[in-house]
Amino acid sequence: LLKSRTEGAPSAEAKFRAAHTLTRPLYHPFVLRLIKHQRVLDIVEDILGPHFVCWSVHLFCKLPGDPTQQSWHQDAGFWPLSQSRALTLWIAFDDVDEANSSVMYVLGSHRLGRLIWQ
């Protein structure tokens, strides 16, 4: 999936852009296996209960050397929902730490409601 998007890119910047966001992969066989994996289902069901819908998938790939940064944000602010009853599940496929783009969050910020994004 990634190789088909990045090979043939005319520059490093174009390669980073092509790899960064793989939109609408919901029906890709790998993604289907992942969202139906029992460990994933157990986590989601512990939070939302047994009745939920996976309505979107968004894959991000950050290649070594990619200078792209993601600003602080609340995912629910991007969703077309009047009141958020949704869940974002982040799965790292490589080891991550502060030096290589791990997810960071503000403890308790989920209790602040929707904040204005700048």
BAFI-3210 file (N, C-alpha, C; in Angstrom, 3 decimals, decimal comma, padded with zeros to 6 digits):
// residues 118
n [1|2|3|4|5|6|7|8|9|10|11|12|13|14|15|16|17|18|19|20|21|22|23|24|25|26|27|28|29|30|31|32|33|34|35|36|37|38|39|40|41|42|43|44|45|46|47|48|49|50|51|52|53|54|55|56|57|58|59|60|61|62|63|64|65|66|67|68|69|70|71|72|73|74|75|76|77|78|79|80|81|82|83|84|85|86|87|88|89|90|91|92|93|94|95|96|97|98|99|100|101|102|103|104|105|106|107|108|109|110|111|112|113|114|115|116|117|118]
n.u [000,836|001,855|004,238|003,276|002,302|004,495|006,717|008,396|007,997|008,875|010,577|012,025|010,291|007,837|007,578|007,319|004,853|003,161|003,277|002,408|-000,430|-002,815|-005,684|-009,066|-008,834|-010,529|-011,594|-009,454|-007,759|-005,809|-006,446|-009,061|-008,596|-007,188|-009,034|-010,854|-009,486|-009,103|-007,816|-007,948|-010,732|-011,394|-010,310|-011,785|-014,422|-014,290|-014,400|-016,528|-018,547|-020,380|-021,702|-021,014|-019,742|-017,321|-016,545|-014,716|-011,361|-008,036|-004,892|-001,667|001,570|004,794|007,722|011,258|013,119|011,153|009,937|007,446|005,035|002,453|000,040|-001,174|-004,352|-007,871|-009,290|-012,064|-013,075|-012,775|-014,589|-017,810|-019,878|-022,432|-022,294|-019,675|-019,314|-017,419|-014,425|-010,947|-008,505|-005,216|-002,610|000,631|002,974|005,640|008,330|007,964|008,901|009,587|011,393|010,811|008,227|005,999|002,603|001,285|-000,451|-002,716|-003,195|-006,355|-007,658|-009,789|-011,988|-012,530|-014,212|-015,123|-012,580|-011,574|-009,883|-006,761]
n.v [-001,195|001,297|001,442|001,526|004,081|005,737|005,105|006,332|008,970|012,325|013,804|014,116|015,556|015,234|012,496|012,242|013,602|011,921|009,581|010,316|010,593|008,227|008,089|007,036|004,112|002,104|-000,281|-001,804|-004,921|-005,412|-003,415|-004,096|-006,561|-005,614|-003,883|-005,734|-007,305|-009,135|-008,011|-005,283|-004,933|-005,599|-003,432|-001,233|-002,027|-002,083|000,610|001,788|-000,084|-002,978|-002,265|-000,594|001,349|001,198|003,831|005,246|005,325|006,288|006,395|007,253|007,772|008,293|008,863|008,189|011,125|012,866|016,091|016,935|018,167|017,672|019,758|020,568|019,268|018,409|015,425|015,010|017,454|017,527|015,811|015,050|015,379|016,215|015,963|014,525|011,161|009,412|007,556|007,663|005,510|004,902|003,256|002,218|001,064|000,815|001,021|003,691|006,849|009,880|011,042|010,263|010,966|010,186|009,911|012,596|013,907|016,018|015,578|014,833|016,514|015,669|016,174|018,824|019,565|020,629|022,463|025,635|025,623|026,686]
n.w [000,000|000,887|-000,615|-003,249|-003,317|-002,928|-004,561|-007,373|-006,816|-007,449|-005,768|-002,445|-000,793|-002,152|-001,886|000,917|001,254|-000,262|001,226|003,752|004,398|004,048|002,718|003,217|003,498|004,311|003,248|002,524|002,504|004,582|006,458|007,101|008,389|010,591|011,950|012,756|014,496|017,489|019,765|019,221|019,070|021,726|023,179|022,156|022,759|025,544|026,102|024,580|024,610|023,303|020,953|018,179|015,429|012,923|011,229|009,834|008,681|009,019|007,852|008,831|007,740|008,610|007,226|007,728|008,333|007,524|007,804|008,656|010,958|013,369|014,562|017,899|018,655|018,795|017,958|017,586|016,791|014,078|013,069|011,648|013,704|016,007|018,739|020,381|020,458|019,881|019,126|018,908|017,869|018,214|016,721|016,815|014,501|014,596|017,009|019,274|020,657|022,517|020,798|018,208|017,202|018,862|020,079|021,885|024,705|026,576|029,856|031,122|029,370|027,848|029,319|029,077|027,062|023,736|022,288|020,963|017,950|016,687]
ca.u [000,000|002,728|005,178|002,582|002,075|005,721|007,718|008,197|007,857|009,985|011,444|011,789|009,079|006,696|007,488|006,748|003,423|002,445|003,237|001,895|-001,838|-003,456|-007,089|-010,134|-008,402|-011,404|-011,875|-008,216|-007,737|-005,021|-007,201|-010,192|-008,076|-006,798|-010,190|-011,582|-008,592|-009,722|-007,202|-008,512|-012,132|-011,458|-010,053|-012,914|-015,606|-014,129|-014,722|-017,819|-019,513|-020,338|-022,418|-020,330|-019,490|-016,071|-017,039|-013,624|-009,987|-007,068|-003,541|-000,575|002,890|005,835|008,983|012,440|013,527|009,991|009,887|006,058|004,589|001,013|-000,257|-002,094|-005,736|-008,813|-009,790|-013,509|-013,361|-012,725|-015,632|-019,123|-020,788|-022,851|-021,761|-018,733|-019,401|-016,534|-013,159|-009,793|-007,596|-003,920|-001,783|001,954|003,525|007,057|008,572|007,907|009,236|009,515|012,307|010,362|006,835|004,949|001,435|001,311|-001,770|-002,818|-003,937|-007,642|-008,211|-011,060|-013,060|-012,678|-015,135|-014,514|-011,821|-011,373|-008,607|-006,136]
ca.v [000,000|002,464|001,432|001,945|005,533|006,527|004,887|007,222|010,368|013,064|014,430|013,652|016,221|014,567|011,167|012,435|013,933|010,738|008,570|010,801|010,325|007,260|008,322|006,098|002,732|001,258|-001,592|-002,495|-006,172|-005,275|-002,586|-004,910|-007,516|-004,864|-003,395|-006,893|-008,040|-009,237|-007,062|-003,965|-004,963|-005,582|-002,059|-000,379|-002,453|-001,661|002,035|002,131|-001,168|-003,891|-001,766|000,560|001,275|001,777|004,602|005,885|004,918|007,235|005,919|008,209|007,172|009,317|008,252|008,807|012,384|013,706|017,202|017,294|018,151|017,787|020,676|020,110|019,326|017,405|014,723|015,145|018,711|017,290|014,854|015,673|014,940|017,336|015,689|013,433|009,869|008,645|007,149|007,521|004,472|005,098|002,054|002,414|-000,159|000,840|001,534|005,150|007,556|011,328|011,458|009,903|011,269|009,513|010,740|013,266|014,433|016,794|014,786|015,389|017,451|015,151|016,701|020,261|019,806|021,032|023,708|026,340|025,252|027,790]
ca.w [000,000|000,961|-001,740|-004,467|-003,247|-002,836|-005,603|-008,511|-006,396|-008,053|-004,773|-001,073|-000,301|-002,778|-001,283|002,250|001,088|-000,746|002,279|005,027|004,654|003,159|003,044|002,876|003,276|005,117|002,664|002,195|003,280|005,809|007,397|007,571|009,384|011,774|012,718|013,290|015,379|018,806|020,706|018,903|019,491|023,191|023,645|021,787|023,514|026,945|026,208|023,969|024,699|022,155|019,776|017,602|013,987|012,440|010,085|009,111|008,992|008,471|008,108|008,682|007,677|008,652|006,828|008,344|007,738|007,200|008,752|008,943|012,343|013,564|015,660|018,929|018,192|019,274|016,775|017,419|016,108|012,638|012,707|011,419|014,754|016,836|020,069|020,179|021,134|019,020|019,694|018,032|018,332|017,578|016,797|016,227|013,927|014,950|018,344|019,302|021,881|022,304|019,723|016,857|016,866|019,615|020,371|023,191|025,034|027,808|030,818|031,527|028,381|027,328|030,170|028,826|025,968|022,468|022,389|019,682|017,336|015,980]
c.u [000,881|003,650|004,512|002,351|003,359|006,720|007,378|007,978|009,079|010,953|011,133|010,506|007,827|006,493|006,873|005,256|002,623|002,279|002,441|000,457|-002,406|-004,944|-007,991|-009,682|-009,307|-011,590|-010,625|-008,140|-006,952|-005,805|-008,392|-009,743|-007,750|-008,013|-011,047|-010,735|-009,141|-009,115|-007,736|-009,957|-012,265|-011,263|-011,255|-014,154|-015,502|-014,557|-016,140|-018,908|-019,525|-020,986|-021,768|-020,112|-018,115|-016,431|-015,932|-012,291|-009,069|-005,683|-002,543|000,724|003,908|007,168|010,149|012,845|012,391|009,883|008,470|005,758|003,071|000,772|-001,168|-003,519|-006,572|-009,399|-011,270|-013,902|-013,366|-013,859|-016,981|-020,175|-021,169|-022,351|-020,897|-019,025|-018,535|-015,199|-012,103|-008,885|-006,306|-003,092|-000,464|002,466|005,027|007,181|008,570|008,342|009,193|010,355|011,775|008,847|005,787|003,769|001,601|-000,084|-001,698|-003,737|-005,222|-008,299|-009,523|-012,249|-013,341|-013,700|-014,365|-013,864|-011,672|-009,981|-008,056|-005,093]
c.v [001,259|002,553|001,929|003,455|006,329|006,294|005,746|008,665|011,138|013,707|013,842|014,266|015,550|013,172|011,256|012,712|012,709|009,695|009,010|010,390|009,386|007,316|007,209|004,668|001,711|-000,145|-002,327|-003,754|-006,086|-004,495|-003,361|-005,924|-006,790|-004,429|-004,530|-007,728|-008,006|-008,264|-005,652|-003,901|-004,902|-004,169|-001,168|-000,742|-002,085|-000,211|002,342|001,094|-001,960|-003,366|-000,483|000,308|001,880|002,507|005,298|005,327|005,918|006,733|007,038|007,417|008,301|008,627|008,912|010,077|013,318|014,826|017,604|017,188|018,289|018,688|020,017|020,258|018,292|016,739|014,967|016,437|018,585|016,388|015,552|015,201|016,137|017,165|014,444|012,247|008,902|008,420|007,122|006,475|004,610|003,843|002,345|001,071|-000,265|001,297|003,059|005,655|009,053|011,787|011,146|009,934|010,456|010,473|011,329|013,825|015,215|016,023|015,507|016,292|016,963|015,668|018,183|020,585|020,229|022,412|024,327|026,035|026,425|027,272]
c.w [000,000|-000,250|-003,018|-004,493|-003,346|-003,960|-006,821|-008,128|-006,881|-007,049|-003,399|-000,519|-000,869|-002,195|000,112|002,165|000,675|000,354|003,487|005,308|003,598|003,487|002,529|002,612|003,954|004,552|002,194|003,070|004,594|006,865|007,941|008,618|010,693|012,599|013,275|014,242|016,810|019,818|020,475|019,376|021,009|023,737|023,375|022,603|024,989|027,133|025,739|024,178|023,396|020,872|019,268|016,119|013,715|011,152|009,311|009,580|008,320|008,837|007,862|008,633|007,649|008,394|007,554|007,594|007,391|008,235|009,176|010,438|012,384|014,755|016,694|018,409|018,938|018,041|016,533|016,720|014,597|012,161|012,550|012,429|015,611|018,263|019,946|021,083|020,336|019,708|018,604|018,651|017,542|017,801|016,095|015,710|014,158|016,389|018,285|020,675|021,576|021,123|018,321|016,682|017,597|019,803|021,768|023,454|026,332|028,745|031,239|030,507|027,782|028,137|029,918|027,743|024,721|022,607|021,006|019,187|016,555|015,027]
res [l|l|k|s|r|t|e|g|a|p|s|a|e|a|k|f|r|a|a|h|t|l|t|r|p|l|y|h|p|f|v|l|r|l|i|k|h|q|r|v|l|d|i|v|e|d|i|l|g|p|h|f|v|c|w|s|v|h|l|f|c|k|l|p|g|d|p|t|q|q|s|w|h|q|d|a|g|f|w|p|l|s|q|s|r|a|l|t|l|w|i|a|f|d|d|v|d|e|a|n|s|s|v|m|y|v|l|g|s|h|r|l|g|r|l|i|w|q]
***
